[in-house]
Amino acid sequence: MQHVTRRNLLKTGGALGIAGAVTAVTGLPAWAWNTRRSVAGGDLETVPPDLVWDAEADAVVHRIFEEEGPARIQEINAILRPWKRNGQAVPTGLPADLRDFIEQARQAPSWYDPAKVEDGYQFYKSRGLYTGLLYGLGSGIMSCAIPDEARAVYHSKGGEDMKDRVSKTAKLGYDIGTRNAFEPDGEMIVTCIKTRLTHSAVRYLIVQSDRWQAGGDLPAPISQLDMMITWHSLATFINRTLADWGVQSPARQEDGYLHVWQLTAYHLGIQEEYIPATWEDAHHQSSLTLDPVIAPTPEGIRLADILLSLAAEYDWGLTRPILDAMARYMCRTSSGESLGDMLEIPANRFWDEAVETGWPWFIAFRERGLWIPGVSSLFWAFDEILRKGLLWAMNEAPPSRIYIEMPVANRSEGSYGY
């Protein structure tokens, strides 16, 4: 009998055959998701997302690698550098299939709602400090406890220069919080498409790495499942954490925040049948995808240390022990368990207790202050300076000079730090 792997299952044929093979051969529970809980609607079962990647992007990017070579990828990166705004004409000089892909990828889905996007902006306007902090010391560190993501980041070229990698991730986090994020003069759709192309290049390159395959017959990274897990470590994690902190926003703003993340998922190439329709659906899907995979890896432990060390390099009045304590407090599973020990983030009894005791008081006082006339605008101004300042510091350049580009090689063999 042929050895069963995800790769072999993919060769068996249609979606129903794949889903049946997963249940019958591996004994794993069926993918418990239905399209009625997604933005696609309907009442259909879906293929397990770890068996689906991004066929549209891969068909183009992988063809260019194989037929035109890495040098052509570098030329394309240079051509796309000036392309920043959603409504900006696609530059000339691109392969025809890549141009067609980009034009299709930047079209809005049928469920796009500008009013909800505005509500989402109002959420960011009032909650920018919280989301910025949770993106960095919450979601950023949590990503280190997601094995497939940690391995993909560490073994790809991005893992070799984490300051640059963080700045590119931060650009996406900045763009999504702008008022015109999905408008023609905004940049979020372009940022997503360039990220989508980068993901495809990583998929092509990393499966050729001996280090990636050293653990067995590993499939290509950044599957639909991997992307949804990352999505939940951002959007769903922040929604849950703010609720745990007692930070309440108008329902319209919370729904708007979900909508901008739904649009982000769509433009990142996540299929509509996997994108949750409501926050209730998002938390249900998170319990199916994110919660079960949380685990330590050598790569994840190393990345967490790198990220906290990078943050401690800058003179923000914060020492590494304070940042460690904040990360240990912020980065928690849905059951409330800190991931600090799992990621070997050093414990400090004084600062751990100080953050554990002091943060709820800070939140309580700040929430009262939000309702004092004139204070909200002041907080927003500080939040905006903080968000832009972080981008400048991590990349030593303004946001306009942060370029998301396709890699042409994996991490160099001599740069492994564990």
N, C-alpha and C positions, 0 to 999 in steps of 0.2 A: 504493500500500500504506500502511495506517495506521502511523504512527510507533509503535514498540514501547516502552512504558514499563511499569514495575511496575503503575502504575495501570490501564493498558489490559489488561494480562495478567489482572488481578483481575476484569475484566469478561467474560473468556472462558468462565467457568463453573466446573465441578467441579475437584476437587483434581488428578485425573490429567491433565486438560486443562492446568491451570496448570503442573504439573511438566513435562509434555511440551513445552509452549511455551517454558519457560525453557531447556531443553536444545537444542531444535531451532532456535529463533530467535536466541537470544543466543550459543549456542556454549559457554556456561559449563558446567562439570562438574555432573552431577546432585548433588543434596543427598545425601551419603553417610551416611545415618543410618537405622537400623532400630529398630523398637519393641522388639526383643528386648534392646536395650542401655538401655532406659528403664524407669522404674518401672511403666509401663503394661504391659510384657511383650508377648507375642505375637511375630509375625514379619511385620510389615507395613512397607512403605515409608511415609514421611511427606512431607507437603507442605513445601517449603522454608520455614523459619520467617520469612523476610523478606517472605513473602506472607500472613502471618497476624498479626492484632493481638489485641484482647480484645473479641470481639463482645458478650459479656454486659454488661460494664461500659459499653462505648460506646453500646449501645442505650439505656441508661438515662440516662447523663450527657449525651449529645448531645441526647436528646429534651428534657431539662430546659432546656438552653441554648436550644434552638430554640423551644420552646413556652412556657416560663415565664420565660426570660431570666436574665441574670447576677445580678440582684438576688435571685432565688430561690436561686441557688447560694450566695450569701452568707448567706441565711437558713439554708440547710441546714448550712453550715459551723458556724454558731452553735449549731444544734440538736445537732450531733454532738460539739461540744467536750467535754461531760461524759461522753461514751461512751468508756470507756478499757479496761475489762476484758473479756476474751474471753467470759465467761459473762453479762455484764451485759445486761439487756433493752435492745433497740434503742429509742431515744427516740421518743416520739410526735411527730407533726407532719411526718413525712417523706412524700414521695410514695409511693404504694403499690408502684410498681414498684421504687423504690430500696430500700424495706424488704424486699421479696421477694428482691432481689439480695443484700443484706447477709446475710439469714438463710441463703441458700444458700451464699454465699461463705465463711461461717465454719464450715461443716461439715467435719469431719476426713475425709481420704481413707481408703479402705479399708485402705491399707498403713501407716497411722499406728501407731507402736510406742512406747508410753510408756517401755519399758525402754531403747530406743535413745536417746530424748530425755534420759534420765538419764545415759547414757554420754556424750552430747554435752555435758551440763552439767559433768561431771567433766573433760572435755577443756578447756572454757573455764576451769574453776577452776584448773587447773594451767598453762594456756597463755594466760591472759588478757592478760598484758603483751605477749606476742608478737603475738597477734591484734589487740589494740588499736593497736599500733604499725604493723602492716602494713595495717590498715584505713585509717589516716590517711596515712602517708608512702609506702605501697606502692600499695594499691588506689585511694586517693583521687587520687594523682598519675597512676596508670596510666589512670584514667578520662579524663584530659585528652588522652591519646593515642589514644582511641577516637573517631574523627571524628563519627559520628552522635550519640553520647552528649554529646560536648563541645558540638556545635552545639545540641542540644536543651536542654541546661542553660543555655547562654549566652543563647539567644534567648528562652527562657521567662522568666516573672516571677521564678523562683527565682534566675536568674543575675544579677539586679539587686541582690540582697542575699545574698552568699555566706555571710556569718556565719549568717544564718537558715537558709539551705539546708543548710549543713554540720551545724548542730545537729539538723535533722530526719533527715538521714542517720545521724547518730550515735545518735539515739534507736533506730532500727532495729537498729544494731549493738549497742546496750546491751541492748535487749529480748531479742534472740536468745540472749544469754548468761546469762539468768536461769533459775533452776531450774524455775520454773512457767511458762515462756514460752508453752506451748501449752495450759496448764490453764485452767479457768474463771476463776481469780483472776489469771492472767497477762495480758499486754498485747500479745503479739507478733501474734496474729491480727488484732486491731483495727488495730494499726499497719500491717500488710500491706494490709488492706482500704482504709484511708484512703489509703495510697500508691497503691493500684490506682485509686481514684477520681481521685486527683490526676493520675496518668498519663493517664487518659481525658480529663480536662479539658485537659491540655497538648496531646494529640493534636487535640482539637477546635479549639483556639485557634491553634496554631502554623502550621497549614497556611494560615491566612488572612494570615500575615505576609509582606509583600513581601520582607523580608530573607531569610526562610527559603527562599523560592522563587527568589531571585535567581540561584542556581546552576543552575537547570534544573527539570525536572519531578520534584521530590523527593517521595517518598511521605510519609505521616504518620510521625512518629517513634514510638519505643518499641514496635516490633513484637516478636513473639515472639523473633526473632533478636536484636534490641537488648537485650531483657531477659536472654537467656541469655548474651550477651557480657558484660554487667555481672555476672551471676552468676559467671561464670568468673573475672572480674577480682577477685572477692572470694574465694569458696570454693576454687576450683581453684588460683588463684594462691597463696593462703596455704598450702594443702596442699603444693604443689610447693616453695615457698620454705622452709618448715620442714624439708622433707626435704633440701634443698640445704644448709641450715645444720647438719644433723646432729641436729636436734631430733626425738627419737623419742618416741612415745606408744604406750600399749597399743593393739592393733588394735581392740579394742572401743570405745575412746574415739574413735579416728579415724573408725570407721564411724558412731559416734553424732554426731560433728561433721558428717559428710555428711548424716545423716538430718535434722538440724535445718535444714540448708540446703535439702534436698529439700522439706521441709514449707514452708519460707519461699517457695520457688519456686512451690509449689502455691497458697498463699494470696495470692501476688502476681498470680495469674492466668496463670501459665505452664502450658500444657497438659501433661498427664502423659506424652504420647508424646515430649516433648522433654526431660524431666528425667532425667538420667543415673542408672542403677541402681547403679553402683559407681564407685570412684575411677578405676579403669582406663577406664571408659566416659566419665567426666568429662574426663579428660586427652585422650582421643581426640576428644571433641566440641569441647574447647577448641582443638585443632589445626585444626578445621574452621571455627571461628567467630571466636575472639578473635585468634589469631596472624595470620591474613591481613589483618586490617583495621587493625592498628596503624599510625598515620601522624600527622604533625603537621597542625594546622589553626591559623589565626589565633586562633580561639576557644579552642582547647585550650591554646595557648601562653599566652594571656592568663589563663585560668583557673588554670593551674599557678602563675603568678606571684602571683595573688590568694590562692590557698590557702596558699602558703608565707609570704606577707606577713602573713596573718591569724595563722598560728601564731607568727610572730616577734613579734607585738604583745604577747604575754603573758609575764610575768616568770617563765619556767621555767628561767632560767640558760642558755638556748640562744639564740645569735645567729643571724641569717639565714644566714651562711656555714655554720654547723654543720648547720642544717636542710637547706640545699641539698645538702650532702655526704651527709647521711643519705638524702635522697630519691633522689639519684643512685645510691646504693648499693642501696637497697631496691627501687626500681622497675625491674624487669628483665623482659625477655621470656623465654619458655621456653628459648631458646637461650643465655641468660645476658647478653644485650646490655642495657646501661643505656639508659633512655629519656631520660636527662638532657640530652644534646646535642639530641635531637629536639625536646624541649620548651623548649629554650634556658634550662635551669636553670644559673645561673652556676657555672663550675668554680672550685675553689680548691685548688691543688695540695697545700697543707699539710693541709687538712681532708679532702680526698678520700683522701689516702694514710693519714691517721690512722684514718679510719673503715674503709677497706679492710683495714688491718692489725689494728686493735684490735677490731673487732666479732666476728670469729671467736673471739678469745681470751675476750671477754666471754661469748659463748654457751657456750663450753667450761666456764668457771668456774661460770657460773650453772647449767648442767645438772648439774654435780657437786653444787652446793649444794641442788638440789631434793630430793636423796635424803638429806639430813641431817635427822634427826627434828626436827620443830617448825618448820623453815624454810619448808616449803610453805605452811603457814597464814599465816605472816608475809608471804610474797610475795603470797598471795591478797589479804590485807588491803590491801597497798599497791596492787595492781592495781585493786581495787574503788574505792579512793579516787581513783586516777588516772582511771578511766573516768567516774566521776560528776563529778569536777572538770572534766574536759574539756567535758562537756555544759553545766555551769553557766557556764563561761568563754565558750563559743562563743555561748550564747544569753542570757547574763547573767540566767538564771532556772533554777530547778530542773527536772529532767526532767518533773515533773508539769505544767509549764506550757509544754511544747513542743507546739505544735499543728500537725498535718499536715492541711492544708486545700486544697481545690480553688482554683486561681487563676481569676480572671475576666477577665484581660487578659494580653497578652504583655509582654515587656520594653519599657519606654518608649523611644521613638525617640531621645531625647536622651542616653541613658545608655551608649552603646557606646564602648568604650575601646580600639579598635585601628583 
